[in-house]
Every structure is written in structure tokens, then in C-alpha cells.
Amino acid sequence: MLEHTANATFVAARIKRGWRTQEDFAEAYDATAAAMDSKARISVRQVRRWESGQTTWPNRDARRVLTEMFGVPLERLGFVPPFSCSARLGMPADAKPDLEDSMLRRTFMGGLLAVPMLDLAALDHLTAAARNAHRFSDHELVGHLRAALDETARMDLRTGSHRAMPAALGILSAISTTARDAKPAIRRQLLALGSRAAEFTAWLHHDAGAPDQVVAYWHNQAKEWATFTGDGAMHAYVLMRQAQALGRSDPVRMLDLARAATGGPWKLPPRARAEALQQEARGMAMTGAHPDEIARVLDQAHAALDSADQPAGPLSCTGPLGDGYTRERLLVQAAIRLREAGRPFEAATAFQAQLTTEAFAPRDRAHYSAFWAGALADLGEPDEAAAVALEALRIAADVRSRQALGALQGTVRTLFPYRQRPQVRELQERLVTLAAG
């Protein structure tokens, strides 16, 4: 069924051009191929494979026909080319590319987001941060980089991950290069800060839509540096963030990671522990745990927040772990869990209660509102769902949040049976326009 389609961008583009059914499209495809003197023909089954995501990159003949039919590159139709840097660049697998070659690109929604995929060897060439690092004494350098990282976190909140990412990568470059020659005490401080920066950079890549292996690279770097400095709490915090990055793709692993964060040989600060417990409850809901067991874990999360000595602090990458985690965020994340547990009415009620307050920054509001719209769509309230989704889309487009846009694509799939209603059609058209832009 179309509401379970993986490649919603292709479906939307097909429908927009008047091919209402898969059969219509297959006939148009064959006619186009014949006009091009191409022997390529397809069946409805092949169209279904494209739309379901079973085929992520058509063969050469099909690519030619599809490009002729739509007039845009296939990436703008939601197809993903095979990921192989060495093969694509025509170089041996063990060759070391220069900076330009190492900045691989992957598009989301037809080129909306271009995400640099860099490792530490390439970072030295990205910004002036590393070149300027030696102007500071050891202790001044740590303070300078700490302040720069906090400002980068604020930049992410204001303008989005795509603008904050170069600064974060530059900070990591400075840490990587200067820590090699630093005295042991300063090296320890630099690597502790680097662990925070690497975890934040993993988040930026995740929000921008980078491939999973890029996000995993930075999570692993954060854990490695946390291990070097003996920071068990930071190691646990990264485990929790890894669980969050999985989304719905692997609920069993999500649950394992969250439980490792809360039950390992370390002690998370109260607010970070509350966040990890909430993530554990979400994993439990997604894997079919009994509601009483889930409620018990959520009670522990609320108790952890109650035990926090200080109120939630301002956004910071360098303060106490999870210092910005609030009761409002716990409750809105619990609403996501309610929706995933098949309780959309309770979820929609909880979203409305939390998202009509001023507790969230615009980007976070867009992300959570996308889930709110999904809960309303689950309830069969298409007009209300579309209205909430359109407002979320306006914000998400400004900051290019792949997380929010991905959740909105899911809402459009759920609303497919209502596609003729004006607001639902407007939502679909705006997403398609955003993809084409």
C-alpha cells in the first residue's frame, strides 16, 4: 500500500505529473522508452520496487528514461546512488584523496541538504581554527575552544546544523592537531572537550541527514576520547545519543544502547539519566513491553529530574551532561512513545499540551510538531494534521532539519488517502517544491 512507501519523493513527483497510479506510470514509461528508441521496459512490479525502496538506484537504461520523463537528476526523485568514493572517483581503494575528493556528498529530498563527510585527516584544511590554535597558550587554548564550542551550539539552535557544522569541524581539527604535542594535563583537557565536540558533531550530521556511517564515526570518536580520559559518564551519554539517532530503524538495538547507558559501570548526572531512561522507555514501547514496565521506567525518569540540584541550564556543550533536559522535553518525548505504542489520541493530547507553550526553540518545535501532525493523521484528522505539519514545514525548511522533514514525509504518507483535501494537497506540493528547489 502506498502509505507504507519508502520513497515518498518519487511517489509525490509521479502524482504531481499526472500519473495517478503505478499502472499509469508504467505505461508512460514504456511510451517514453519507445520514443527514445530504448528497449527498456518496466512492469508495475518494478514501479512498486522503486517506490518501496527495494531498488534504490535504477539501472543505466532506466536512469535515462526516468531523467527524460521528469527532467531532473534521479537524486531529486529520492533515489540514492551507490555509495563508493573510490569507485566513483576512479581511484584505487587504498589511495588517499585530497580534501575536495574526501568531501563526499549525499542529498536528502532531491538535493535539499548536502552533507560533508569528513574524517580527522581532512579537517585540517577546513577552517582557520587549527591554524590559529598556536596563538594561544595551553590553558587559553582550552578556554577558547570551549567558548567556541558553546557558541557553535547556539548557532545550531538559531540557524540549523548545516551552518554550525563547519565551525564544529574546525574545533575538532584544532583539538586533533594540538593535542598531539600538548603536555599530558592539557592533552587530557583537550580530549575531554573533544569528546563533547565529537558527540555534538555526530548530532549535527544526524540532523543534516548524513549517512549512518558518518554519524557512527563521530559517536565512536567521542567514545574513544571519553575512554582515554576516563570519563565514564560521557561514554554512557554517547550510548544514549546513539540510541536516539537510531530512530525507528532498529528498536532492539535502541533498547540495548539505552539500557547500557543507564545500567553500565558509570553514573550519569540526574538530567542525563532522565533522558536515558526516557529513551529506554521508548525502546521498550517499540519492542512490545508491558505498559506497567514502561510506566515504571518513566517514573524513574521523573524521579531523576526531581533529584537534580539545579534548574535546567542554558544550552551548552561543555556544562554538566544533559543540563538542558527539562520536564517539558521529557513529556513531549513521552508523547512520541505513546504514538509509537499505538495510542494516537493520548499522544496528540500530550503534544498539544506541551507544544503550545514557549518551552522549545523553533527547530525543536518543528521536530516535535511533525510527530504531533503524525498523531493527528493517525486519528483521521487530515485538516488539523496538515495545518500543524505546514507550520512545522515552514520552520524545518529554514533550518534544513532532516529529522523534522523526514517525520513530515511520514505524515504525508499517512495522509495519502486524504490527498485531495486542500491543506493536505498544499502540504504535499510544498514538500515536492522543497525537493525540487
N, C-alpha and C positions, 0 to 999 in steps of 0.2 A: 504494500500500500504506500501511497506517496507520502503520507505523513511520517513514514519511517525512513525517508530518503536521506542518504548521507550527503550527496552532492546537491544541496538545495540551490546553489548558484546556477548550476546548469538547468535545473528544472524551471527556475524563475525566468531564465533567459529564453528557454524554449517556449514557455507560455506567453511571454511578452511578445514574441514574434508571431503568435497566432497558431502555433502547433499545440492544440489543447490536449491531445492525447499522445501516448507513445506511438500508437499506430500512425497518427497523422505525421509525426516526426519521421518515422521510418520511411514512409512514402516520399516525403520531401527530400530526405537524404538520398534515397535511390535516384530520384529525378535529378538532383544536383550532380551526383556522381556520373550519371549518364551524359549530362550536358558537358561535363569536363572530360569525357572520353575515359573515365576511370572505371575499372571493373569492380571497384569496391562496392559491396552491397552489405546491408545490415538487416538484422531481424529485430522484432520487438524485444526479444530476449536480450540482445546486445544493448539496446537502449536502456533496458532495465538494469543491466550490469553497470553501465556508466552512472546511472542515477543512484544506484545503491552504494556506489563506491567500491564495488568488487573489481572494477577496472579503473585505475587511477590515471592512466596515460594511454590514450588510443595508439594504434599502430600508425605507421607513416602515411598510408593511403587515407585512413580515416581522419588523420590530422589535417590533411589537405582539404578534404571535403568539408569538415567542420569549420575550418577557417573561412572557406568560401561562403558558407551558409550564414555565419554570424558576423564576419568582418572584423573579428578581434582575435588576439592571441588566445590559445587554449587555456592559459593560466587564468584569463578573465572569465572563463566558464567554470572555474572551480577544479580543473584538472591539475595535478601536481606532477611535474616532470621527474623522472628518476633521479634520485639524489646521489650523485657521484662526482665529486670535484675533479678527481684525476681523470676520469673518463671524459668529462665534459670539456676539460681544458686541454686534452690531448697530451697529458704528461704522464710519466711513469708514476706508479703508486707511491714510490719512496722519494719522489722529488719534493723539494721544499719550495712552495710557491712564494712569490713576493706578496706584499701587503694587498695589492689590488686583486690578485688572484685568490687570496685567502678570505676575502670578504664575500663569501657566498651569499646568495640572495634566495629567499623563499617568499612568495607572495601569499597574501590572505585576501580572499574575496576579490580576486582579479587585480592584484597589484596595489591594493589599498595600503598594505604595510610591507615595507622592505626591511628585513632584519639582518644586521651584520652578524656573521658567525665568526667570531674571532677567538683565538686562544692567546695565552700569555706571550707567546713568541711574537705575535703580530701587534700586540698592544703598544709596544714602544713607539710605533710610528703614528699613533692615532692622535694624540693631543700633546700640548706643551707641558702637561703636568710632570712628566718624568724628566724632561729637560730642565725644568726649573727646580726640581727637588733639592739639588745640591746647594741651592742658595740658602737653605735653612740649616740651622744646627740640628742635632739629632732630636732633641726634645721639641724644638719649634716645629720640626717637620711633622711629628706625630700630631701635634695640636692643629697644624694647618690642614692636614689631611682629614682629621676628624671633623673639623668645621666644614670642610668642603663636602664631605660625605653627607652630613646633615642637610646642607643647603641643596644637594642633589636630590635628596628625598623630598624636600619641599617642592623642588622643581617638578618632580614626577607627579605630585599631587595637583599642582597648578596646571601643568601643560601636557602631561602624559609621558609614558615610558619612552616613546620614540625620541623625545627631546632630552630626557635625563640620561639616556644610555651612554652617549659619548663621554659625558663627564664621569660617570661611574667607571667606565672602562679606563679612562685616563688615570683615575685614582688608583685603580688596581695595577696599572702599569707602573706608577710611581712606587707603590708598595713592593711590587715584584722586583724591581731593579735595585732599589735602595736597601732592601732587607738583606740582599746577598752579602753586602760589605759592612752592615751595621754591627755595632757591638752587641753582645748577647742580650743584654737587658732591653736595648732599643729594638732589636730584631723581634723579640718576644712581643713587644707592644705593637710593632708594625703588623706582625702576622695575626695578632688578635683582632686588630682593626681590619685587616684583610679578610678575615673570616666573615665579619659583618658585611663588608663591601661585596664579597663574592655571593653571599646569600641574597643581598639586595639586587645584585645584577642578575641572578637567576630569576628573581621575581620580574624584573624589567623585561627580560627575554620572554618569559611566560606570558606576560600581559600583552606583549607586542606580537605574539603568535609565532615565535621561533620554534623550530623542530624540537621534539622532546630531548634529543641527544644533546642539544646545546644547553637547555635548561639543566639537564643532568650534569653536564660538565661543570657548571658553576656551583651546583649543590655539592658535588664531590670535592671541588676545590675548597669550598667553605668548611666541609667536614675535615679535610686534611689539615688545614691550618688550625682548626679548633683542636685537633688531636695533638699537633705539635706544641700547642700552648697549654695543654691540659685542661681545656675549657669544656667540661662535660655538659654543662647546661647549654652551651652554644651548639654542641653536637646534637643534643636532643631537639633543640629548636629547629635545626635544619631538617631533621627527620620529619617533624611536624609539617614544615613548609613543603617538603617533598610530597607528603600525603595530600596537602591541599592542591598541589599542582596536577595531581592525577585526575581531579575532577571525577567524572563518572566512568572513566575508561577502565579502571581496574579496582573495584571496590574491595576485593580481598587484600590486595597489597596496600591499599589506603589504610585499611584497618590495622594491618600488621605494623605499618610505619607509625601510625598514631599511638598504638599500644606500646611500641618500643620507646617512643618519646616520653610517655607517662610512666612507664614501668621499668625503665633501664636503670643502670647504676649511676644516676645523677639526680639532681633536684632542680627542677625548673622554678623560676620565680612565680609568685601566685598568678599573675595575669597571663603569663605564657602557659602555665599549666592549665588554666581555664580554657585557653584557646585550643590546646592539645586535646583536652577532654571533650570539648565540643566536636573536634574532628573525629575523635574515636566514636562518639555517639552517631555521627553521620555515617561512618563506615559500618557501624552496627545496623543502622536502619537500612542501608543499601544491601546488606547481606542477610536480611530477614531475621534479625534478633527480636526477641520478645519485647514488647513495649515497656514492660516493667524494668527490664535490664537497661534499656536505653534511658529511661527516666532516672534510674539510679546513677548512671554516669553523668547525666546533665545536672543532677543535684550536686554532684561532686564539683562540677564546673562552677556552679553558682557559689558553692562554699569556698572555692579557691579565690573567686573575686572578692567575697566577703572578707577574706583573710588578708587582702592587700593592705599594707600600711598606709600607702599614699594614694591619692586620687590619680586617675589616668593622666599621664603627662602629654606634652605636645609631641608631634611627630618627630621621631629621631631614630637614626640608625645606630647611634652609639650609646644611648642611655640604657637603662635596665631592659632586659629582653621582654618583649610584649607589653611595654609600658603604655602603649596607646590602645590596648584592648579594653573595651568598655562593656557594660551591661547591654547597651543598645546593640552593639555588634554581635554579642552572644545570642541575643533574642532574634535578630534578623537571620543569622546563620542557622538557628534552630528552625526558622520558617522554611529555609531551603530543605532541611532534613524532613520536615513534615510533608512537603510536596513530593519528595523522593519516596516517602513511605506510603504514598497514595492517599494523602489526606489534604486535597487541594483547598477545601473550604477553610480549614484551620490555618493553612499556610497563607492564603490570601488575606485572612483577617489579621494574622500576625504581621505580614508585610505592611499592610495599610497602617497599623498602629505605630510601626517603627519608622516608616519612610515618609510619613507626614510631619516628622519632627525635623529639627535642624542639626541632628547628631552626626550627619555624614557629609563628607566633602562631595562635590559634584560627581567625580569619577566613580566613587564608591556607590553613590546614589544610583547612577546609571546601571552599574553592575547588578545591584540587588533589585532594582526596578525591572530589569529584564526577567529575573526569576518571578517577580510578582506578576508580570504580564503572562508568563507561562502558566502560573497557577490559575489565573482568571480564564485563560484559554482552556485549561483542563476542565474548568467548571462549566464550559459552554457559554461564556460571556464574551463574545467576539468583539463587540464595540468597545467595551471597557478595557479589554485586554489590548486592543490596538491603540487606544488612547494612551495608556500607560507606556506601551512599547515605543510609540512615536516620540514621546518626551525623552525616554531613555536613549533612543537612537540619536536625538539631537545632541545630547551631551557626549555620548560614546564616540560619535563621529569627530567631534572637536579634539578629543584626546587620543583618538585611534586605539581604543581599548579593545583588543582582540577578544578578551574574556566576555565583555558585555555584548559585543557584536555577535559572537558565537552563540550566546544564550538567546539573543534576539532571532537568530536564524532558526533555532529550535522552536521558538514561539510561532514563527511564520509557518513552520511545518505543521504544528498542531492546529493552526488556524486555516489550513488549506481548504477544508470543507466550506469555509465561510468566505472564500476568496472574492466573491462578487460583492460583498458589502463594502461601502465606500472607504471606511477607515482601514479595513484590512487590505484592500487593494492599494491604498496610499502607502501603507507600511511596506508592502511587498515592492512597490515601484521605487520607493526611496532606497531600499536596500539594493535593488538592482542598479539604480543610478549611482549609488555609492561605489558599487563594484566596478561599474564602467568608468568611473572617474579616477 
